[in-house]
Amino acid sequence: PQRRSNIGVEFLDIYAKSPDDNPDILPTCYKCGSTNPLIRASDAKLSADTAGMNDQCISCNHLFVRCFINFDVLPLIEFTPTKDIPHSKALELILKTQHDREFAFGLDTAANENDEDGLSTELFDACVLRSLNDKNLLDEDTNHKPVEVEFDSLSSLPRQDIFVIQAQRQMSMNAQASPSGVLAKESGEETECRFLKNVLPEIGIALCPNCHKFFHESDFEFEVLRTGGCPFCKFSDFDHHSYGHI
């Protein structure tokens, strides 16, 4: 009886302790910087669109984008142009040449590249901060909302940091897929795109043009060389840089 009592006390002692995850493996939100638990408890306030898919930040509701090999959270922040800018126009602004962007901002063509990167980061960070401030004013809203980006910020975004996914349901029969899933031809109506920015450019990211899953670039290239195709969908018809940024 005494031993059984001791075991019961030990069980109670174990259950009374709150589980602590290793802080080194906890995912960090690249939008607000919050540390998140490995498993998020189900939230009854989630909308029907996100119910059961609550892999998002507990603080700002930003949806995590994970590598589909090791499921690390990738440094990608989803954004969308403001309502007065069509997605096709936003894509055009991002794809502008370096010279066109410098002319639009009145910069000397010999301006330091670091200055332009700093300007782009500053403008995008201001949009992210505004998005976080709006979220704080509407704490009851648990839906994910991409960062709204204005004209000046879109014009300054370096295309090597941007990934675009176009809705497959709007593909026309004669449309041809281009790198990162952007369509070379559009159907009659305005096509919706999903825009994401790599906020840590030193971390290489790959995007499969077929299944639109993201990966660490080095892991993706290794798996393509090892198996001959995408590790998720086995797509193998890659051309030069077709799995990278726009």
SEVODREN-335122 format. One record per residue (C-alpha): y, z, x. Coordinates in Angstrom, 1 decimal. Each point is the difference from the previous one (the first is absolute). Layout:
<<Y,Z,X>>
...
END
This chain:
<<0.0,0.0,0.0>>
<<2.4,0.9,2.8>>
<<-0.6,-3.4,1.7>>
<<0.5,-1.9,-3.2>>
<<3.2,1.9,-0.5>>
<<1.2,-0.9,3.5>>
<<-0.8,-3.7,-0.7>>
<<2.0,0.2,-3.2>>
<<3.0,1.4,1.8>>
<<-0.2,-2.7,2.6>>
<<-0.1,-2.7,-2.7>>
<<3.0,1.5,-1.6>>
<<1.8,0.2,3.3>>
<<-0.7,-3.7,0.7>>
<<1.2,-1.1,-3.5>>
<<3.1,2.1,0.3>>
<<1.2,-1.9,3.1>>
<<2.0,-3.1,-0.7>>
<<-1.4,-3.1,1.8>>
<<2.2,-1.3,2.9>>
<<-0.2,-3.6,1.1>>
<<0.4,-0.9,3.6>>
<<3.7,-0.8,0.3>>
<<-0.7,-2.7,2.5>>
<<-1.8,-2.2,-2.6>>
<<2.2,0.6,-2.9>>
<<1.8,-3.2,-1.2>>
<<3.7,-0.3,0.4>>
<<2.2,-1.9,-2.4>>
<<2.1,-2.6,1.9>>
<<2.6,-0.1,-2.7>>
<<1.0,3.7,-0.3>>
<<-1.9,1.6,2.9>>
<<-2.0,2.5,-2.1>>
<<-3.4,1.1,1.1>>
<<-2.6,-0.6,-2.7>>
<<-3.4,1.7,-0.7>>
<<-3.1,-2.1,0.6>>
<<-0.9,0.2,-3.7>>
<<2.6,0.1,-2.6>>
<<-0.7,1.8,-3.2>>
<<0.0,-2.1,-3.2>>
<<3.5,-0.1,-1.5>>
<<0.1,0.0,-3.8>>
<<3.5,-1.4,0.1>>
<<-1.0,-3.3,1.8>>
<<0.5,-3.1,-2.1>>
<<-2.9,-2.1,-1.3>>
<<0.7,-2.6,2.7>>
<<-0.5,2.5,2.9>>
<<-2.5,2.4,-1.6>>
<<-3.1,0.1,2.2>>
<<1.9,-1.7,2.8>>
<<2.1,3.0,1.1>>
<<-0.2,-0.7,3.7>>
<<3.7,0.6,0.3>>
<<2.4,2.5,1.6>>
<<0.2,3.4,-1.8>>
<<3.7,0.1,0.7>>
<<1.5,-3.5,-0.7>>
<<-3.0,-1.7,-1.7>>
<<0.0,-2.8,2.6>>
<<-3.3,-1.9,-0.1>>
<<-1.9,0.2,3.2>>
<<-1.2,-3.3,1.6>>
<<-3.2,0.6,1.9>>
<<-1.9,-1.8,2.7>>
<<-3.2,-1.2,-1.7>>
<<-2.1,0.7,3.1>>
<<0.8,3.7,0.8>>
<<2.3,0.7,-3.0>>
<<2.9,1.2,2.1>>
<<3.3,0.0,-1.7>>
<<2.0,-3.0,1.3>>
<<3.8,0.2,0.7>>
<<0.8,-2.3,-2.9>>
<<2.8,0.6,-2.5>>
<<0.0,-2.1,-3.2>>
<<3.4,-1.3,-1.0>>
<<1.4,-2.4,-2.6>>
<<3.3,-1.9,-0.3>>
<<2.6,1.3,-2.4>>
<<-0.3,-1.5,-3.5>>
<<2.8,-2.5,0.6>>
<<-2.0,-1.7,2.8>>
<<-3.0,-2.1,-0.9>>
<<-3.1,0.4,2.1>>
<<0.2,-3.6,1.2>>
<<3.6,0.7,1.3>>
<<-1.1,3.2,1.7>>
<<-2.8,-1.9,1.8>>
<<2.5,-2.6,1.0>>
<<2.4,2.6,1.5>>
<<-2.8,1.6,2.0>>
<<-1.2,-3.3,1.3>>
<<3.5,-1.0,1.2>>
<<0.2,-0.9,3.7>>
<<1.5,2.4,2.5>>
<<3.1,-2.3,0.4>>
<<0.5,-0.1,-3.8>>
<<-0.1,3.8,-0.3>>
<<2.4,0.5,2.9>>
<<2.4,-2.5,-1.6>>
<<-0.2,1.7,-3.3>>
<<0.9,3.4,1.6>>
<<2.7,-1.5,2.2>>
<<-1.9,1.0,3.2>>
<<0.2,-1.6,3.4>>
<<-3.1,-2.1,0.6>>
<<-0.3,1.8,3.3>>
<<0.0,3.4,-1.6>>
<<-2.6,2.4,1.2>>
<<-3.3,-0.1,-1.9>>
<<-0.1,3.8,0.0>>
<<3.3,0.1,-1.9>>
<<-1.4,-2.2,-2.7>>
<<-3.2,2.0,-0.3>>
<<2.2,3.1,-0.3>>
<<2.1,-1.6,-2.7>>
<<-3.1,-1.0,-2.0>>
<<-1.6,3.5,0.4>>
<<3.3,1.7,-1.1>>
<<0.4,-2.2,-3.1>>
<<-3.7,0.4,-1.1>>
<<0.1,3.8,0.7>>
<<3.0,0.2,-2.3>>
<<-2.0,-1.7,-2.8>>
<<-2.9,2.4,0.6>>
<<2.3,3.1,-0.1>>
<<1.6,-1.2,-3.2>>
<<-3.5,-0.5,-1.5>>
<<-1.0,3.6,1.0>>
<<3.3,1.4,-1.5>>
<<-0.7,-1.8,-3.3>>
<<-3.5,1.5,0.0>>
<<1.4,3.5,0.4>>
<<2.2,-0.6,-3.0>>
<<-3.0,-1.0,-2.1>>
<<-2.6,2.5,1.1>>
<<-2.0,-0.4,-3.2>>
<<-0.7,-3.7,0.8>>
<<-3.3,-0.3,1.9>>
<<-0.2,-3.8,0.0>>
<<0.2,-1.8,3.3>>
<<3.2,-2.1,0.4>>
<<0.5,-2.3,3.0>>
<<3.2,0.4,2.0>>
<<2.8,-2.2,-1.4>>
<<1.6,-2.1,2.8>>
<<3.3,-1.7,-0.3>>
<<1.2,-3.4,1.3>>
<<1.4,1.2,3.3>>
<<-3.2,1.9,0.9>>
<<-2.2,-2.9,-1.0>>
<<2.0,-2.3,2.2>>
<<-0.4,2.3,3.0>>
<<-3.8,0.7,-0.3>>
<<-1.9,-1.4,3.0>>
<<-2.7,-2.2,-1.4>>
<<-2.6,1.1,2.6>>
<<0.0,3.4,-1.8>>
<<-0.4,-1.3,-3.6>>
<<-3.1,-0.7,-1.9>>
<<0.0,-1.8,-3.4>>
<<-2.8,-0.2,-2.6>>
<<0.5,-2.4,-2.9>>
<<-1.8,0.5,-3.3>>
<<-3.1,-2.0,0.0>>
<<0.1,-0.4,-3.8>>
<<3.0,-2.3,0.5>>
<<-1.7,-2.4,2.4>>
<<0.2,-3.6,-1.0>>
<<-2.9,-2.4,0.7>>
<<1.8,-1.9,2.7>>
<<1.5,3.1,1.7>>
<<-1.0,0.6,3.5>>
<<-0.2,3.5,1.5>>
<<2.2,0.6,3.0>>
<<-0.1,2.9,2.5>>
<<0.0,3.5,-1.6>>
<<-0.8,-1.3,-3.4>>
<<3.3,-1.6,-0.8>>
<<-0.3,-3.2,-1.9>>
<<1.4,-3.3,1.3>>
<<0.5,-1.3,-3.5>>
<<0.9,1.9,-3.1>>
<<-1.0,-0.6,-3.6>>
<<2.7,-0.7,-2.6>>
<<1.0,3.6,-0.5>>
<<1.6,2.4,2.4>>
<<-2.8,1.6,2.0>>
<<-0.2,3.7,0.6>>
<<-0.5,1.2,3.6>>
<<-1.0,3.4,1.5>>
<<2.1,0.7,3.1>>
<<-0.9,2.5,2.6>>
<<1.7,1.0,3.3>>
<<-1.7,1.3,3.1>>
<<2.3,2.9,1.0>>
<<-1.8,0.5,3.3>>
<<-0.1,-3.6,1.5>>
<<-1.9,1.3,3.1>>
<<-3.0,0.5,-2.3>>
<<-1.5,-3.5,-0.5>>
<<-1.1,-0.7,-3.6>>
<<-2.2,-2.8,-1.4>>
<<-0.1,-1.3,-3.6>>
<<-2.9,-2.1,-1.1>>
<<1.4,-3.0,-1.8>>
<<-3.0,-0.1,-2.4>>
<<-0.7,3.6,-1.2>>
<<3.5,1.3,0.9>>
<<-1.4,3.1,1.6>>
<<1.9,1.6,3.0>>
<<-1.6,1.0,3.3>>
<<1.0,1.2,3.5>>
<<0.5,-3.3,1.8>>
<<-2.3,0.9,3.0>>
<<-2.8,1.2,-2.3>>
<<0.3,-3.1,-2.2>>
<<-0.1,-2.4,2.9>>
<<-3.0,1.8,1.5>>
<<-1.9,-0.2,-3.3>>
<<0.9,-3.7,-0.4>>
<<-1.3,-0.7,3.5>>
<<-3.2,2.1,-0.7>>
<<-0.9,-1.2,-3.4>>
<<1.9,-3.3,-0.4>>
<<2.1,1.1,-3.0>>
<<2.1,2.6,-1.7>>
<<-1.8,3.3,0.0>>
<<0.7,0.4,-3.8>>
<<-0.4,-3.4,-1.6>>
<<-1.6,-2.0,2.9>>
<<2.6,-2.7,-0.2>>
<<-0.1,-2.0,3.2>>
<<2.3,-3.0,-0.3>>
<<2.8,1.4,2.2>>
<<2.6,-2.0,1.7>>
<<2.5,1.1,2.6>>
<<1.7,3.3,-1.1>>
<<-1.1,-0.5,-3.6>>
<<-0.9,3.7,-0.2>>
<<3.4,1.3,1.1>>
<<3.5,0.4,-1.2>>
<<1.9,-2.8,-1.8>>
END
